[in-house]
Structure formats: C-alpha cells, structure tokens
Amino acid sequence: MSDATTTQAVSALFAHVATADEAIAHFRGRLAFESDVSDVAAALAADEPGFVVVDTRSDASWAQGHVPGALHLPGRRIAEEATSCIPAGTPVVVYCWGPGCNGATRAALEFARLGYPVKEMLGGFEYWVREGFAHDTPDGMRQRPVDALTNVAAAGVGGAPLPAGSVGVISCAC
C-alpha cells in the first residue's frame, strides 16, 4: 500500500472517533458488564469468590462439559427458576458456548431484569477450555493443553523460549 492509500485508510478509520471522555465512559461501561475467562478463573480460585457462575447452555451442552462449580440454568428457564436457586442480590457470571453465541447476553439480561448484579463471561465455555482451564465432564475433570492461539505468552508456553525463526503469539496477559 502506498503512503497516500495508508493515510486515506487511517483517516477513514478515525473519521468518527470518540473523544477521550466518551471512550473512557464506554470502556468503563463494558468492564462493568463483561469479564474474560482468565479473570473468572482467578476469582473462582479465591476461598470465597462471592459470586455464582451460571452455565446457560442446553442440557446436552452441559453434559459435554462445564466450568467446575457452575450452576446449570439454561437461558429459557432463568426467569422462572433463578430466584429459587440463587439468593437475591448474589452476583452472577453467565456464560454460554462461545463468542459466536449470544445466549449469555440474553441470560445476563434476564438476571438483570430479576435484579441480580450480573456479568457476562466473554469467550464462554469454548475459551474456558481453549485457555487450558479444567472442566467438569461426566467422566470427571478434564483439561486440554492451552490453545496456542489464545493465552500464550510472547516467550512461549510456560515461558519457554521460542525456537529461532518462529513467531510468538503475544497473549492477553492483562
């Protein structure tokens, strides 16, 4: 691409950019409603995490595997059943299958309508597994190796140096 073409593309990209204050409000707002699987896993590792993780997927999906300790409450049943199994005011983190599914977003809306503080776990069960976190299955706990396209540090998995000439994937080591 020529310098002129690059300049035009950048100009078009930022033709309608938010102010810094608008961007701060937007991204702060997103963080109020969303979390990623790594942050949820770290919070669950606490002695008393202080929230409930809810798997909103179907019975068949739940049976394939789920986040350890999660409550299974498919999205279509939340409005009728949530208050009987989750005390009012308890913070809730919901997830569905993965980024291509908006079931967790719909579930979060239902929990919010019921008055629960709620966050959506971005990436869902797919990224829970892809990032190498243990998951519960009918055959017991399982854990897959970390997917090299997700949570891999620039130095390689486990900090091991990458082979000469290879390209590292910079992780979201936020």
Backbone as CSV, one residue per row, in Angstrom:
resi,resn,N_x,N_y,N_z,CA_x,CA_y,CA_z,C_x,C_y,C_z
1,MET,0.832,-1.174,0.000,0.000,0.000,0.000,0.878,1.239,0.000
2,SER,0.471,2.223,-0.780,1.248,3.457,-0.818,0.977,4.287,0.428
3,ASP,1.840,5.260,0.675,1.661,6.145,1.833,0.331,6.885,1.751
4,ALA,-0.062,7.309,0.536,-1.331,8.035,0.361,-2.518,7.134,0.678
5,THR,-2.457,5.875,0.221,-3.534,4.914,0.491,-3.621,4.625,1.985
6,THR,-2.478,4.462,2.627,-2.445,4.215,4.074,-3.035,5.400,4.824
7,THR,-2.678,6.611,4.426,-3.200,7.814,5.080,-4.709,7.901,4.918
8,GLN,-5.225,7.577,3.717,-6.673,7.607,3.481,-7.376,6.564,4.344
9,ALA,-6.813,5.364,4.446,-7.426,4.305,5.245,-7.472,4.695,6.713
10,VAL,-6.376,5.264,7.219,-6.337,5.700,8.616,-7.332,6.834,8.837
11,SER,-7.391,7.770,7.905,-8.337,8.883,8.017,-9.767,8.377,8.052
12,ALA,-10.097,7.418,7.204,-11.449,6.856,7.189,-11.748,6.110,8.490
13,LEU,-10.771,5.385,8.985,-10.945,4.626,10.221,-11.259,5.532,11.404
14,PHE,-10.597,6.677,11.452,-10.762,7.583,12.582,-11.605,8.818,12.250
15,ALA,-12.396,8.765,11.181,-13.235,9.896,10.805,-14.292,10.181,11.871
16,HIS,-14.743,9.161,12.539,-15.780,9.304,13.557,-15.303,8.673,14.857
17,VAL,-14.288,9.224,15.439,-13.718,8.670,16.658,-14.295,9.394,17.879
18,ALA,-14.460,8.654,18.931,-14.974,9.214,20.181,-13.927,10.096,20.839
19,THR,-14.399,10.990,21.659,-13.471,11.776,22.466,-12.890,10.873,23.538
20,ALA,-11.846,11.318,24.188,-11.245,10.527,25.261,-12.263,10.263,26.367
21,ASP,-13.055,11.271,26.747,-14.058,11.085,27.800,-15.126,10.082,27.387
22,GLU,-15.549,10.132,26.118,-16.537,9.171,25.623,-15.957,7.759,25.627
23,ALA,-14.702,7.636,25.224,-14.054,6.323,25.203,-13.914,5.766,26.619
24,ILE,-13.545,6.612,27.561,-13.422,6.174,28.955,-14.766,5.673,29.459
25,ALA,-15.824,6.417,29.216,-17.158,6.008,29.665,-17.577,4.692,29.016
26,HIS,-17.311,4.552,27.722,-17.687,3.338,27.005,-16.950,2.108,27.549
27,PHE,-15.625,2.199,27.633,-14.857,1.029,28.055,-15.045,0.725,29.537
28,ARG,-15.227,1.741,30.359,-15.544,1.507,31.769,-16.893,0.785,31.864
29,GLY,-17.828,1.199,31.027,-19.136,0.541,31.000,-19.034,-0.917,30.598
30,ARG,-18.239,-1.200,29.589,-18.075,-2.603,29.173,-17.507,-3.446,30.303
31,LEU,-16.520,-2.905,31.018,-15.919,-3.660,32.124,-16.917,-3.895,33.254
32,ALA,-17.930,-3.075,33.360,-18.964,-3.264,34.376,-19.865,-4.442,34.033
33,PHE,-19.906,-4.826,32.756,-20.830,-5.859,32.303,-20.162,-7.141,31.824
34,GLU,-18.852,-7.103,31.593,-18.158,-8.231,30.997,-16.894,-8.586,31.773
35,SER,-16.531,-9.871,31.672,-15.263,-10.339,32.211,-14.737,-11.399,31.255
36,ASP,-13.454,-11.688,31.333,-12.940,-12.763,30.487,-12.724,-14.017,31.333
37,VAL,-12.475,-15.124,30.654,-12.373,-16.401,31.357,-11.213,-16.417,32.351
38,SER,-10.120,-15.767,32.033,-8.982,-15.763,32.951,-9.318,-15.061,34.261
39,ASP,-10.021,-13.936,34.173,-10.409,-13.219,35.390,-11.420,-14.019,36.204
40,VAL,-12.349,-14.689,35.526,-13.326,-15.522,36.238,-12.609,-16.680,36.923
41,ALA,-11.687,-17.324,36.221,-10.943,-18.443,36.822,-10.159,-17.976,38.043
42,ALA,-9.516,-16.825,37.954,-8.750,-16.305,39.097,-9.668,-15.991,40.269
43,ALA,-10.826,-15.415,39.985,-11.771,-15.094,41.063,-12.337,-16.361,41.697
44,LEU,-12.576,-17.385,40.890,-13.083,-18.653,41.437,-12.051,-19.336,42.331
45,ALA,-10.789,-19.073,42.094,-9.729,-19.685,42.894,-9.678,-19.109,44.309
46,ALA,-10.354,-18.001,44.542,-10.392,-17.405,45.884,-11.150,-18.333,46.828
47,ASP,-10.846,-18.254,48.121,-11.523,-19.107,49.101,-13.035,-18.930,49.054
48,GLU,-13.491,-17.707,48.973,-14.918,-17.412,48.862,-15.093,-16.403,47.739
49,PRO,-15.339,-16.887,46.518,-15.387,-15.974,45.385,-16.488,-14.914,45.482
50,GLY,-17.600,-15.219,46.157,-18.655,-14.224,46.332,-19.571,-14.051,45.139
51,PHE,-19.577,-15.004,44.229,-20.485,-14.947,43.081,-20.801,-16.373,42.628
52,VAL,-21.815,-16.478,41.787,-22.223,-17.761,41.233,-21.979,-17.730,39.733
53,VAL,-21.381,-18.792,39.206,-21.208,-18.937,37.762,-22.374,-19.767,37.251
54,VAL,-23.029,-19.267,36.213,-24.195,-19.947,35.654,-23.941,-20.306,34.204
55,ASP,-24.036,-21.591,33.915,-23.939,-22.114,32.556,-25.346,-22.066,31.974
56,THR,-25.532,-21.298,30.911,-26.865,-21.077,30.354,-27.150,-21.940,29.128
57,ARG,-26.280,-22.904,28.864,-26.423,-23.743,27.667,-27.455,-24.852,27.882
58,SER,-27.706,-25.583,26.830,-28.665,-26.686,26.857,-28.165,-27.838,27.725
59,ASP,-29.070,-28.770,28.014,-28.701,-29.965,28.789,-27.608,-30.767,28.082
60,ALA,-27.721,-30.904,26.761,-26.730,-31.673,26.008,-25.355,-31.008,26.069
61,SER,-25.318,-29.680,25.960,-24.039,-28.971,26.032,-23.434,-29.077,27.426
62,TRP,-24.256,-28.926,28.458,-23.805,-29.060,29.846,-23.170,-30.434,30.049
63,ALA,-23.798,-31.471,29.508,-23.296,-32.834,29.684,-21.944,-33.046,29.017
64,GLN,-21.608,-32.276,28.003,-20.308,-32.394,27.347,-19.183,-31.844,28.211
65,GLY,-19.522,-30.958,29.117,-18.529,-30.362,30.000,-18.945,-28.960,30.390
66,HIS,-18.455,-28.518,31.558,-18.811,-27.198,32.067,-17.766,-26.719,33.068
67,VAL,-17.842,-25.438,33.395,-16.936,-24.848,34.377,-17.191,-25.523,35.724
68,PRO,-16.149,-25.986,36.411,-16.341,-26.631,37.709,-17.067,-25.704,38.692
69,GLY,-18.080,-26.250,39.342,-18.831,-25.488,40.331,-19.939,-24.629,39.756
70,ALA,-20.060,-24.599,38.420,-21.110,-23.786,37.798,-22.482,-24.385,38.089
71,LEU,-23.452,-23.519,38.130,-24.852,-23.909,38.246,-25.402,-24.006,36.835
72,HIS,-26.132,-25.067,36.540,-26.719,-25.210,35.207,-28.133,-24.647,35.224
73,LEU,-28.323,-23.585,34.476,-29.639,-22.959,34.371,-29.784,-22.419,32.950
74,PRO,-30.323,-23.256,32.049,-30.467,-22.813,30.665,-31.241,-21.495,30.579
75,GLY,-30.870,-20.682,29.607,-31.431,-19.351,29.456,-32.944,-19.302,29.483
76,ARG,-33.589,-20.261,28.853,-35.052,-20.257,28.777,-35.715,-20.474,30.134
77,ARG,-34.949,-20.950,31.142,-35.521,-21.227,32.468,-35.174,-20.172,33.516
78,ILE,-34.327,-19.203,33.185,-33.846,-18.240,34.177,-34.979,-17.457,34.815
79,ALA,-35.876,-16.906,34.010,-36.954,-16.063,34.542,-37.793,-16.808,35.582
80,GLU,-38.023,-18.100,35.364,-38.871,-18.883,36.269,-38.123,-19.489,37.452
81,GLU,-36.843,-19.803,37.279,-36.149,-20.596,38.289,-35.035,-19.904,39.063
82,ALA,-34.515,-18.800,38.559,-33.326,-18.186,39.174,-33.541,-17.853,40.646
83,THR,-34.673,-17.258,40.978,-34.880,-16.816,42.368,-35.021,-17.982,43.339
84,SER,-35.333,-19.181,42.830,-35.445,-20.335,43.732,-34.100,-21.004,43.993
85,CYS,-33.075,-20.697,43.196,-31.788,-21.363,43.409,-30.624,-20.398,43.638
86,ILE,-30.828,-19.107,43.442,-29.769,-18.124,43.678,-30.343,-17.023,44.553
87,PRO,-29.788,-16.826,45.746,-30.323,-15.783,46.633,-30.291,-14.400,45.976
88,ALA,-31.323,-13.627,46.254,-31.410,-12.269,45.722,-30.146,-11.489,46.069
89,GLY,-29.689,-10.704,45.123,-28.519,-9.857,45.346,-27.177,-10.532,45.136
90,THR,-27.182,-11.842,44.911,-25.929,-12.562,44.678,-25.381,-12.191,43.306
91,PRO,-24.126,-11.781,43.221,-23.545,-11.511,41.903,-23.480,-12.796,41.071
92,VAL,-23.746,-12.651,39.787,-23.815,-13.786,38.870,-22.904,-13.517,37.675
93,VAL,-22.190,-14.555,37.239,-21.432,-14.521,35.988,-22.040,-15.597,35.102
94,VAL,-22.480,-15.203,33.915,-23.125,-16.144,32.998,-22.208,-16.446,31.819
95,TYR,-22.358,-17.657,31.293,-21.656,-17.995,30.051,-22.509,-18.936,29.228
96,CYS,-22.217,-18.943,27.928,-22.833,-19.897,27.024,-21.695,-20.606,26.287
97,TRP,-21.903,-20.963,25.027,-20.900,-21.756,24.339,-19.631,-20.970,24.036
98,GLY,-19.740,-19.873,23.294,-18.542,-19.150,22.888,-18.869,-17.816,22.263
99,PRO,-17.880,-17.203,21.625,-18.062,-15.863,21.075,-19.125,-15.777,19.991
100,GLY,-19.430,-16.883,19.328,-20.428,-16.867,18.267,-21.844,-17.058,18.768
101,CYS,-22.031,-17.045,20.064,-23.336,-17.300,20.668,-23.709,-16.118,21.563
102,ASN,-24.936,-15.650,21.457,-25.353,-14.563,22.333,-26.276,-15.038,23.453
103,GLY,-26.261,-16.330,23.727,-27.079,-16.872,24.813,-26.722,-16.278,26.166
104,ALA,-25.439,-16.021,26.404,-25.041,-15.432,27.685,-25.532,-13.993,27.787
105,THR,-25.557,-13.287,26.681,-26.060,-11.910,26.689,-27.547,-11.908,27.037
106,ARG,-28.308,-12.801,26.422,-29.749,-12.905,26.746,-29.946,-13.321,28.197
107,ALA,-29.113,-14.243,28.677,-29.209,-14.692,30.067,-28.873,-13.554,31.029
108,ALA,-27.844,-12.789,30.714,-27.474,-11.649,31.558,-28.620,-10.652,31.635
109,LEU,-29.291,-10.428,30.529,-30.449,-9.535,30.516,-31.534,-10.058,31.454
110,GLU,-31.796,-11.361,31.427,-32.819,-11.938,32.316,-32.431,-11.768,33.787
111,PHE,-31.159,-12.029,34.112,-30.720,-11.842,35.502,-30.831,-10.375,35.916
112,ALA,-30.483,-9.465,35.022,-30.606,-8.037,35.332,-32.066,-7.665,35.571
113,ARG,-32.968,-8.194,34.755,-34.403,-7.936,34.949,-34.875,-8.412,36.317
114,LEU,-34.248,-9.470,36.814,-34.607,-10.010,38.136,-33.899,-9.269,39.275
115,GLY,-33.038,-8.325,38.926,-32.373,-7.507,39.936,-31.011,-7.997,40.393
116,TYR,-30.466,-9.000,39.724,-29.152,-9.525,40.107,-28.034,-8.666,39.510
117,PRO,-26.953,-8.454,40.277,-25.746,-7.906,39.648,-25.179,-9.010,38.751
118,VAL,-24.899,-8.707,37.495,-24.536,-9.763,36.546,-23.446,-9.290,35.595
119,LYS,-22.588,-10.246,35.238,-21.569,-10.038,34.203,-21.609,-11.221,33.247
120,GLU,-21.226,-10.946,32.015,-21.114,-11.983,31.007,-19.650,-12.387,30.883
121,MET,-19.394,-13.700,30.868,-18.030,-14.197,30.686,-17.761,-14.300,29.191
122,LEU,-16.932,-13.368,28.687,-16.604,-13.357,27.269,-15.835,-14.618,26.881
123,GLY,-16.148,-15.143,25.731,-15.475,-16.352,25.255,-16.215,-17.623,25.610
124,GLY,-17.024,-17.564,26.675,-17.825,-18.710,27.062,-17.022,-19.966,27.355
125,PHE,-17.726,-21.084,27.302,-17.098,-22.370,27.607,-15.980,-22.688,26.609
126,GLU,-16.158,-22.298,25.366,-15.130,-22.569,24.357,-13.775,-22.023,24.794
127,TYR,-13.740,-20.769,25.230,-12.462,-20.182,25.602,-12.008,-20.636,26.980
128,TRP,-12.920,-21.062,27.825,-12.523,-21.663,29.100,-11.640,-22.878,28.805
129,VAL,-12.102,-23.715,27.895,-11.364,-24.927,27.523,-10.113,-24.582,26.730
130,ARG,-10.231,-23.678,25.758,-9.088,-23.315,24.914,-7.951,-22.697,25.715
131,GLU,-8.264,-22.006,26.801,-7.216,-21.394,27.613,-6.645,-22.367,28.648
132,GLY,-7.071,-23.624,28.579,-6.450,-24.665,29.381,-7.001,-24.826,30.784
133,PHE,-8.155,-24.240,31.079,-8.729,-24.408,32.417,-9.454,-25.745,32.510
134,ALA,-9.403,-26.355,33.673,-10.065,-27.635,33.897,-11.570,-27.471,33.734
135,HIS,-12.205,-28.509,33.233,-13.655,-28.516,33.087,-14.200,-29.864,33.528
136,ASP,-15.402,-29.811,34.044,-16.059,-30.991,34.593,-16.847,-31.694,33.497
137,THR,-16.693,-33.023,33.416,-17.419,-33.831,32.441,-18.038,-35.017,33.164
138,PRO,-18.912,-35.752,32.502,-19.474,-36.954,33.141,-18.395,-37.968,33.539
139,ASP,-17.234,-37.925,32.880,-16.131,-38.834,33.181,-15.130,-38.247,34.164
140,GLY,-15.461,-37.116,34.758,-14.558,-36.468,35.704,-13.938,-35.212,35.108
141,MET,-12.990,-34.665,35.852,-12.343,-33.431,35.422,-11.441,-33.696,34.221
142,ARG,-11.464,-32.772,33.281,-10.619,-32.837,32.093,-9.906,-31.499,31.943
143,GLN,-8.789,-31.529,31.244,-8.062,-30.302,30.965,-7.279,-30.504,29.685
144,ARG,-7.501,-29.635,28.727,-6.777,-29.702,27.463,-5.561,-28.798,27.532
145,PRO,-4.588,-29.046,26.690,-3.456,-28.117,26.618,-3.947,-26.744,26.172
146,VAL,-3.229,-25.730,26.555,-3.575,-24.368,26.148,-3.488,-24.270,24.631
147,ASP,-4.500,-23.678,24.026,-4.521,-23.446,22.594,-3.481,-22.372,22.280
148,ALA,-2.588,-22.654,21.375,-1.505,-21.724,21.057,-2.002,-20.396,20.495
149,LEU,-3.251,-20.333,20.065,-3.788,-19.088,19.528,-4.506,-18.246,20.585
150,THR,-4.484,-18.687,21.820,-5.162,-17.898,22.847,-4.167,-17.356,23.854
151,ASN,-3.982,-18.027,24.943,-3.294,-17.489,26.112,-1.809,-17.863,26.153
152,VAL,-1.080,-17.565,25.098,0.328,-17.932,25.043,1.177,-16.674,25.195
153,ALA,2.097,-16.704,26.120,2.988,-15.560,26.328,3.944,-15.429,25.145
154,ALA,4.468,-14.221,24.949,5.380,-13.967,23.832,6.587,-14.892,23.873
155,ALA,6.992,-15.319,25.067,8.142,-16.209,25.191,7.780,-17.662,24.916
156,GLY,6.507,-17.949,24.752,6.073,-19.323,24.535,5.378,-19.853,25.773
157,VAL,4.759,-21.001,25.640,4.033,-21.602,26.750,4.977,-21.852,27.911
158,GLY,4.571,-21.450,29.088,5.367,-21.683,30.286,6.646,-20.877,30.327
159,GLY,6.755,-19.856,29.479,7.945,-19.014,29.488,9.122,-19.615,28.737
160,ALA,8.910,-20.774,28.105,9.998,-21.403,27.362,10.343,-20.563,26.142
161,PRO,11.619,-20.424,25.845,11.990,-19.627,24.676,11.455,-20.266,23.398
162,LEU,11.074,-19.424,22.459,10.611,-19.925,21.176,11.811,-20.318,20.321
163,PRO,11.640,-21.313,19.469,12.725,-21.690,18.568,13.108,-20.539,17.658
164,ALA,14.368,-20.476,17.259,14.852,-19.415,16.375,14.001,-19.382,15.106
165,GLY,13.618,-18.182,14.707,12.849,-18.018,13.482,11.355,-18.185,13.647
166,SER,10.888,-18.624,14.811,9.441,-18.790,14.978,8.815,-17.463,15.383
167,VAL,7.524,-17.396,15.205,6.789,-16.187,15.542,6.007,-16.442,16.807
168,GLY,6.193,-15.602,17.802,5.463,-15.746,19.055,4.089,-15.121,18.981
169,VAL,3.184,-15.638,19.768,1.850,-15.056,19.886,1.832,-14.306,21.206
170,ILE,1.556,-13.028,21.148,1.529,-12.245,22.370,0.186,-12.453,23.023
171,SER,0.207,-12.856,24.266,-1.033,-13.196,24.957,-1.697,-11.976,25.535
172,CYS,-2.887,-12.204,25.958,-3.615,-11.195,26.720,-3.260,-11.449,28.168
173,ALA,-2.060,-11.101,28.554,-1.610,-11.287,29.920,-1.941,-10.022,30.688
174,CYS,-3.203,-9.674,30.636,-3.669,-8.395,31.187,-3.563,-8.347,32.698
